[in-house]
Structures are given as structure tokens and as C-alpha cells.
Amino acid sequence: MTTIYLQSPEGEPLGAYEPERDESVMDCLQRRGVSIKGSCFGSGDCGECALLVLSGGDKLPKPALRERRTLEKLKAPPTARLSCYIAADEDMVVARI
């Protein structure tokens, strides 16, 4: 089973969560009670759900145009992804920005 490990920006472990198949990281975390903002309801426009992918993101597809534009607008680091746009296909460590 795939596991998403969530850390604080300081690297403190905050929890481990098992996503359903093809479930976005955002949906998995919210389903387990983790507060992840997202005023655009998963359309990728607001960028509030951005997380840093610290490890395990090797199998993720490259960001689509909308995600790239949103991350550029946020001036997000290269390892940032929108949690509403990605699903974990392998164990993944993510951190809040």
C-alpha cells in the first residue's frame, strides 16, 4: 500500500496516510482530517494546496500547464506541486510550504 508522509516545514513528522487508488494527495489528506486549503475546489487556480515533494515523486507526471502557471505565480520552489493535481503511486514524503 502506498503511504503519504506529511511533515511540517521544519521537518517534524505530522502523520502517515494511505490514499485510495488514484486519489489526489489533497483529497487523501482532507479525508483523514488534515486541513489543506483550496478555495478553487481542485481546479489548480488558487495554489493554496501547494506542498513540497521531498521524496517519492519520481513517478509523478510533469506539471500540466495550469499547474505550472499557478506554481510560477506563487514563485514556488522546483519541488512544489499542487496537492489537488497529484496522486501518490509510490510512498511519498511531502511538507507544507
For each residue, the residues with C-beta under 8 A, 3 or more apart:
1: 18
2: 18 19 88 89 90 91 92
3: 16 17 18 88 91 92
4: 16 17 18 19 25 28 29 88 91 92 94
5: 13 15 16 91 92 93 94
6: 13 14 15 16 17 29 34 94 95 96
7: 11 12 13 14 54 93 94 95 96
8: 11 12 14 95 96
9: 95 96 97
10:
11: 7 8 95
12: 7 8
13: 5 6 7 16
14: 6 7 8 34
15: 5 6 32 34
16: 3 4 5 6 13
17: 3 4 6 28 29 32 34
18: 1 2 3 4 28
19: 2 4 23 24 25 27 28 87 88
20: 23 28
21:
22: 87
23: 19 20 27 28 31 87
24: 19 27 28 42 83 84 85 86 87
25: 4 19 28 29 51 83 84 86 87 88 92 94
26: 29 30 36 38 42 49 82 83 84
27: 19 23 24 30 31 84
28: 4 17 18 19 20 23 24 25 31 32 88
29: 4 6 17 25 26 32 34 36 83
30: 26 27 33 34 35 36
31: 23 27 28
32: 15 17 28 29
33: 30
34: 6 14 15 17 29 30
35: 30
36: 26 29 30 48 49 83
37: 46 48 49
38: 26 41 42 46 48 49 84
39: 46 48
40: 43 44 45 46 48 84
41: 38
42: 24 26 38 84
43: 40 46 66 84
44: 40 47 64 66 67 70 82 84 85
45: 40 66 70
46: 37 38 39 40 43 49 70
47: 44 50 70 71 73 74 76 82
48: 36 37 38 39 40
49: 26 36 37 38 46 82 83 84
50: 47 70 71 74 76 80 81 82 83 97
51: 25 80 81 83 94 95 96 97
52: 77 79 80 94 95 96 97
53: 56 57 60 79 80 81 86 92 93 94
54: 7 79 93 94 95
55: 92 93
56: 53 88 90 91 92 93
57: 53 60 79 81 86 92
58: 90
59: 89 90
60: 53 57 81 86 89
61: 64
62:
63: 67 68 71 81 82 85
64: 44 61 67 68 85
65: 68 69
66: 43 44 45 69 70
67: 44 63 64 70 71 81 82 85
68: 63 64 65 71 72
69: 65 66 72 73
70: 44 45 46 47 50 66 67 73 74 82
71: 47 50 63 67 68 74 76 80 81 82
72: 68 69 75 76
73: 47 69 70
74: 47 50 70 71 80
75: 72
76: 47 50 71 72 80 97
77: 52 80 97
78:
79: 52 53 54 57
80: 50 51 52 53 71 74 76 77 97
81: 50 51 53 57 60 63 67 71 85 86
82: 26 44 47 49 50 63 67 70 71 85 86
83: 24 25 26 29 36 49 50 51 86 94
84: 24 25 26 27 38 40 42 43 44 49
85: 24 44 63 64 67 81 82
86: 24 25 53 57 60 81 82 83
87: 19 22 23 24 25
88: 2 3 4 19 25 28 56 91 92
89: 2 59 60
90: 2 56 58 59
91: 2 3 4 5 56 88
92: 2 3 4 5 25 53 55 56 57 88
93: 5 7 53 54 55 56
94: 4 5 6 7 25 51 52 53 54 83
95: 6 7 8 9 11 51 52 54
96: 6 7 8 9 51 52
97: 9 50 51 52 76 77 80
